[in-house]
Amino acid sequence: MKTDLSQKLFARAQQLFPGGVNSPVRAFRGVGGTPRFIARGRGSRMWDVDGNELVDYVGSWGPLILGHCHPDVMRAVQEAMKAGSSFGAPCPAEILLAELVQARMPWVQRMRFCSSGTEATTAAIRLARGFTGRDDFLKFDGCYHGAGDPLLVKAGSGVETLGLPDSPGVPADLARHTLTLPWNDLAAVERLFAGRGGSIAAIITEPVVGNMGVLVPKPGYLEGLQAVCRKHGALLIVDEVMTGFRVAAGGACGRYGLAPDLVTFGKVIGGGLPVGAFGGRAEVMDRVAPAGPVYQAGTLSGNPMAMAAGRATLERLEPAGYQRLEELSARLADGLAAQARAAGVPVQVNRVGSMLTVFFSAGPVFDAASARKSDTGRFGRWFHAMLEGGIYLPPSQFEAAFVSLAHTPEDVEETIRVAGPAFAAAAKG
């Protein structure tokens, strides 16, 4: 596979951007080698600047559930742009998308659009503190909720990929209000709240962890978090930036039967354009300015092009589509596991809906500690063998891969075929 132009571009980029990239995991530090610079995408595939064709399981890290350049989404964005790219004023497109969200997630009684998942989660934390009058909140080891200061304590995603400590630049006085526990351990949460529940404003969690690789909640765990919050007067914030409209029409909350106080969104809700949102109980959301005293604002919030892309995407996500995603993703997960067994390589393939991760681990992976036991060296060799075979996966052991409705059974079978020799190559190191 040719990489000459990607290498030249990366050399130039390193003179312009920290580490040569504008988001850390793109730098391939978790797997080594040169990141591919992408020229274009269509359907389930991308082409890099050297002309290599790749079956894409990153999908812009999740939002492209319909695939690259879906014609209906592109048409909606182009029509919106003709009318104006930004107004800084209310527009009808905001209402149309919000009504679609509320129809699928009735627990979102009020919502506020913003421009990123990080904006959404940091605003949700501020709102929870303002609503409860408490300063502390609980997050979980390995869960990534964006790059806001209070959320970079024991974060996953690129923080985990790069092996970074809790980020320098976050004041200790701020970090001390961020409490952390292992994910999937309900008893630990109950003990913490028994001792200091009166100081905790909220629990924030990914319902299915995607930023430590895919971690699946144990039966009763999410429901238990909700019960603890109800008992102690804290808010439950479910971070659906990755899972919202991805794992089911009602997101993970719908899939697991949750009724959270606040939910955060990104990715699929914007159909591939920069977007975020947070919403939930009217009583809580009505504390947000200008209805209430908790301030949140953004010049590009409700951007008409992002609203159009999100609406076009959600309108095309029907029950038959989610069933197809389940079937394709199950076949991919089962096929990868079978190829690993044939090669004698111990792996765990964790999957929920169309999100999955192949962990190079002999034991079950269910929290950050068990994920960190994975053999990242083997993962890196497997990643590069898959890439050489034309399969583009997340360049980190600690990220999720995504299946889209643009993927075909033939794409999946091709991926499984390439995986056989790739697992064999991983075993040789």
C-alpha positions in Angstrom: 0.0 0.0 0.0 1.5 3.3 -1.1 1.9 6.0 1.6 4.2 8.5 0.0 1.9 11.5 -0.1 0.5 10.8 3.4 4.0 10.7 4.7 4.8 14.1 3.0 1.6 15.7 4.3 2.2 14.4 7.8 5.7 15.9 7.8 4.2 19.3 6.8 1.4 18.9 9.3 3.9 18.4 12.2 5.2 21.9 11.5 1.7 23.3 11.9 -0.2 21.3 14.5 0.7 19.7 17.8 1.7 16.1 16.9 0.7 16.8 13.3 -3.0 16.4 14.0 -6.1 18.3 15.2 -7.3 15.5 17.5 -4.9 13.2 19.3 -6.0 9.7 18.3 -5.6 10.5 14.6 -1.8 10.6 15.0 -1.5 6.8 15.1 0.5 7.0 18.3 -1.4 3.9 19.6 -0.4 1.7 16.7 2.7 3.4 15.2 3.3 4.4 11.6 1.9 7.2 9.5 -1.7 8.4 9.6 -3.5 8.2 6.3 -4.7 11.5 4.9 -8.1 11.0 3.5 -9.1 12.6 0.2 -12.8 11.5 -0.1 -15.4 9.1 1.1 -18.5 7.5 -0.4 -20.8 4.9 1.1 -18.8 2.5 3.3 -15.5 3.4 1.7 -12.8 6.1 1.8 -9.9 6.8 -0.5 -6.7 8.3 0.9 -4.4 10.8 -0.9 -2.3 8.0 -2.3 -5.3 6.4 -4.0 -5.7 3.5 -1.5 -9.3 2.3 -1.2 -10.4 1.5 2.4 -13.5 -0.1 3.9 -14.2 2.4 6.7 -15.2 1.3 10.2 -14.4 4.6 11.9 -17.2 6.6 10.2 -15.9 9.9 11.5 -15.9 8.3 14.9 -19.6 7.3 14.8 -21.8 10.0 13.2 -21.9 8.5 9.7 -24.5 5.9 10.4 -25.8 6.2 6.9 -22.2 6.1 5.4 -20.2 8.8 3.7 -22.0 11.3 1.4 -25.4 9.9 1.7 -27.3 11.7 -1.1 -30.3 12.8 1.1 -28.0 14.2 3.7 -25.8 16.0 1.1 -28.9 17.4 -0.6 -30.3 18.7 2.7 -27.0 20.4 3.6 -26.7 22.0 0.2 -30.2 23.3 0.3 -29.6 24.7 3.8 -26.4 26.4 2.7 -28.2 28.1 -0.2 -30.4 29.9 2.3 -27.5 30.8 4.6 -24.8 29.1 6.5 -25.4 30.8 9.9 -27.7 33.3 11.3 -27.0 33.7 15.1 -30.8 33.8 15.4 -33.6 31.2 15.8 -34.4 29.2 12.6 -37.2 26.6 11.9 -34.6 23.8 11.3 -33.9 23.8 15.1 -37.5 23.0 15.9 -37.8 20.3 13.2 -34.8 18.4 14.5 -35.8 18.8 18.2 -39.2 17.5 17.5 -37.7 14.4 15.8 -35.4 13.9 18.9 -38.3 14.2 21.3 -40.5 11.8 19.3 -37.9 9.1 19.7 -36.8 10.1 23.2 -39.8 11.4 25.1 -37.8 11.8 28.3 -36.1 14.8 26.6 -38.7 17.3 27.5 -36.5 20.3 26.8 -33.2 20.5 24.9 -30.5 23.0 23.9 -28.3 22.6 20.8 -24.7 23.4 20.9 -21.7 22.7 18.6 -19.9 19.7 20.1 -20.2 16.8 22.6 -17.7 18.5 24.9 -19.9 21.6 25.1 -22.9 19.4 25.8 -21.3 17.5 28.7 -19.7 20.4 30.3 -23.0 22.3 30.2 -24.8 19.3 31.7 -22.4 19.2 34.6 -22.8 22.9 35.2 -26.5 22.6 35.1 -26.6 19.7 37.5 -24.5 21.7 40.0 -26.7 24.7 39.5 -29.9 22.7 40.0 -28.8 20.8 43.1 -26.6 23.4 44.7 -23.8 20.7 45.1 -20.3 20.8 43.7 -19.1 17.2 43.4 -19.9 14.8 40.6 -19.1 11.2 39.9 -17.6 9.9 36.6 -16.0 6.5 35.9 -12.5 5.4 35.2 -12.0 5.2 31.4 -15.1 7.1 30.4 -14.5 10.0 28.1 -17.0 12.9 28.1 -15.1 15.4 26.0 -12.2 17.7 26.8 -13.7 19.9 29.4 -11.5 20.5 32.4 -13.6 18.7 35.1 -14.0 15.7 32.8 -10.4 15.0 32.1 -9.9 13.1 35.3 -9.3 9.4 34.5 -10.6 9.9 31.0 -10.5 7.3 28.2 -10.2 7.8 24.5 -7.1 9.6 23.3 -6.0 10.2 26.9 -5.9 6.4 27.3 -4.4 5.8 23.9 -1.5 8.1 24.6 -1.0 6.8 28.1 -1.3 10.4 29.5 -1.8 11.1 33.2 -4.7 13.3 34.3 -4.2 16.3 32.1 -1.9 19.1 33.2 -3.7 22.4 33.1 -6.6 21.1 35.2 -6.4 22.9 38.6 -6.3 20.6 41.6 -9.0 22.7 43.2 -11.3 21.9 40.3 -10.2 18.2 39.9 -11.0 17.5 43.6 -14.7 17.8 42.8 -14.5 15.1 40.2 -15.0 11.7 42.0 -14.1 8.6 40.1 -14.9 4.9 40.5 -14.5 1.7 38.3 -17.3 1.4 35.8 -19.7 -1.6 36.1 -19.2 -1.8 39.9 -22.6 -0.7 41.4 -21.6 -1.7 45.0 -18.8 0.8 44.9 -21.2 3.6 43.8 -23.6 2.7 46.6 -20.8 2.8 49.2 -19.7 6.2 47.9 -23.1 7.7 48.1 -23.8 6.2 51.5 -20.8 8.2 52.8 -21.0 11.5 50.9 -24.2 11.4 48.8 -25.3 14.8 50.1 -22.4 16.5 48.3 -22.8 14.8 44.9 -24.7 16.8 42.2 -24.7 14.1 39.5 -23.4 10.8 38.1 -22.3 11.1 34.5 -21.8 7.9 32.5 -21.5 6.5 29.1 -24.4 3.9 29.0 -22.2 1.7 26.7 -18.6 2.7 27.1 -17.1 3.5 23.7 -14.1 5.5 24.7 -12.2 2.6 26.4 -13.2 0.3 23.6 -16.7 -1.0 23.8 -17.6 -2.0 27.4 -21.0 -3.6 28.0 -23.0 -2.7 31.1 -23.7 -5.6 33.5 -27.4 -6.5 33.9 -29.0 -4.0 36.4 -25.9 -1.7 36.5 -27.5 1.3 34.7 -30.8 0.9 36.4 -28.9 0.8 39.7 -27.2 4.1 39.0 -30.5 5.6 38.3 -31.9 4.3 41.6 -28.9 5.6 43.6 -29.4 9.1 42.1 -33.1 9.1 42.9 -32.4 8.0 46.5 -29.8 10.7 47.2 -31.3 13.6 45.2 -28.5 13.6 42.6 -29.1 13.8 38.8 -28.3 11.0 36.4 -26.5 12.3 33.2 -26.4 9.7 30.5 -23.8 10.7 27.9 -25.3 9.5 24.6 -22.9 11.4 22.4 -21.7 8.1 20.9 -24.7 5.8 21.5 -27.6 8.3 20.8 -29.5 7.1 17.7 -26.7 4.6 17.1 -27.5 1.6 19.3 -31.3 2.0 18.9 -33.9 4.5 17.8 -34.2 5.6 21.4 -30.5 5.4 22.0 -29.0 3.4 24.9 -31.6 4.9 27.3 -34.4 3.4 25.1 -32.5 0.1 24.8 -32.0 -0.3 28.5 -35.2 1.3 29.7 -33.7 4.4 31.5 -35.4 7.7 32.3 -32.4 10.0 33.0 -32.5 13.5 34.3 -30.2 14.8 31.6 -28.9 13.3 28.3 -26.1 14.6 26.1 -25.9 14.1 22.3 -23.5 14.6 19.4 -22.3 12.6 16.4 -25.4 11.0 14.8 -27.7 13.8 15.8 -25.8 16.1 13.4 -25.3 13.6 10.6 -21.6 14.2 10.3 -21.5 18.0 10.9 -20.3 19.6 14.1 -23.1 19.5 16.6 -24.0 18.7 20.2 -27.1 18.9 22.4 -28.2 18.3 26.0 -31.7 17.9 27.3 -33.9 16.2 29.8 -36.5 16.9 32.5 -38.3 20.3 32.0 -37.8 21.1 35.7 -34.0 20.8 35.3 -33.7 22.3 31.8 -35.7 25.4 32.7 -32.8 26.4 34.9 -30.8 27.2 31.7 -30.6 30.8 30.6 -32.6 32.7 29.6 -35.4 30.7 31.3 -33.2 30.4 34.4 -29.9 31.4 35.9 -27.5 28.7 34.6 -25.6 30.3 31.7 -24.9 28.5 28.5 -24.5 30.1 25.0 -22.9 29.5 21.6 -22.8 31.6 18.4 -23.1 28.6 16.1 -25.7 26.7 18.3 -28.5 25.4 16.1 -26.5 25.9 12.9 -28.9 25.4 10.0 -26.6 23.1 8.1 -26.0 20.8 11.1 -29.8 20.9 11.8 -30.5 19.9 8.2 -28.0 17.1 8.2 -29.3 15.7 11.5 -32.9 15.8 10.4 -32.1 14.1 7.1 -30.2 11.4 9.0 -32.8 10.7 11.7 -35.6 10.6 9.2 -33.9 7.7 7.5 -33.2 5.6 10.6 -36.2 3.3 10.8 -36.7 -0.1 12.6 -35.7 -2.1 9.5 -32.4 -0.2 9.4 -31.6 -0.9 13.0 -32.4 -4.6 12.4 -30.0 -4.6 9.5 -27.3 -2.9 11.6 -27.7 -5.6 14.3 -27.4 -8.4 11.7 -24.4 -7.0 9.9 -22.6 -6.2 13.2 -23.3 -9.6 14.7 -21.9 -11.3 11.6 -18.8 -9.1 11.7 -18.2 -9.7 15.5 -18.8 -13.5 15.1 -16.6 -13.7 12.1 -13.7 -11.8 13.7 -13.9 -13.9 16.8 -13.8 -17.1 14.7 -10.8 -15.9 12.7 -8.9 -15.1 15.9 -9.7 -18.6 17.3 -8.4 -20.2 14.1 -5.2 -18.2 14.4 -4.8 -19.1 18.1 -5.0 -15.5 19.2 -7.0 -14.8 22.4 -9.4 -11.9 21.9 -12.7 -10.6 23.3 -15.1 -9.1 20.8 -17.4 -6.7 22.7 -20.4 -5.4 20.8 -23.6 -3.5 21.5 -25.6 -2.8 18.3 -23.4 -1.4 15.6 -20.5 -0.6 18.0 -17.7 -3.1 18.6 -14.1 -3.6 19.7 -11.7 -6.5 19.3 -9.7 -6.6 22.6 -6.5 -8.6 22.5 -7.2 -10.1 25.9 -7.5 -13.6 27.2 -10.1 -12.6 29.9 -13.4 -10.7 29.8 -13.2 -7.0 29.4 -15.8 -5.1 31.4 -14.1 -2.0 32.9 -11.0 0.2 32.4 -8.7 -2.1 34.5 -9.5 -5.2 32.4 -9.3 -3.2 29.2 -5.8 -2.0 30.1 -4.6 -5.6 30.3 -5.1 -5.9 26.6 -2.0 -6.6 24.4 -1.7 -3.3 22.6 1.4 -4.5 20.7 -0.6 -7.3 19.1 -3.5 -4.9 18.4 -1.0 -2.6 16.6 0.3 -5.4 14.4 -3.3 -6.5 13.6 -4.4 -3.0 12.8 -1.6 -2.5 10.3 -2.2 -5.9 8.7 -5.9 -5.0 8.4 -5.0 -1.6 6.9 -2.7 -3.2 4.4 -5.6 -5.4 3.4 -7.8 -2.3 2.8 -9.7 -2.3 6.1 -9.7 1.0 8.1 -10.2 0.5 11.8 -9.8 2.9 14.8 -6.0 3.3 15.3 -6.2 2.5 19.0 -7.1 -0.5 21.1 -9.2 1.8 23.3 -11.8 2.9 20.7 -15.0 1.6 19.1 -15.5 0.6 15.5 -18.8 1.4 13.8 -20.9 -0.4 11.2 -23.0 1.8 9.0 -26.1 1.2 6.8 -23.8 1.8 3.8 -21.8 -1.4 4.7 -22.9 -4.4 2.7 -22.7 -8.1 3.5 -19.9 -8.3 1.0 -18.0 -5.6 2.9 -18.3 -7.6 6.1 -17.2 -10.9 4.5 -14.2 -9.1 2.9 -13.3 -7.8 6.4 -13.5 -11.2 7.9 -11.4 -12.7 5.1 -8.7 -10.1 5.6 -8.8 -10.6 9.4 -7.6 -14.2 9.1 -4.0 -13.5 7.9 -4.1 -10.3 10.0 -4.6 -12.2 13.2 -1.8 -14.6 12.1 0.5 -11.7 11.6 -0.4 -10.3 15.1 0.5 -13.7 16.6 4.0 -13.6 15.2 5.2 -10.6 17.1 
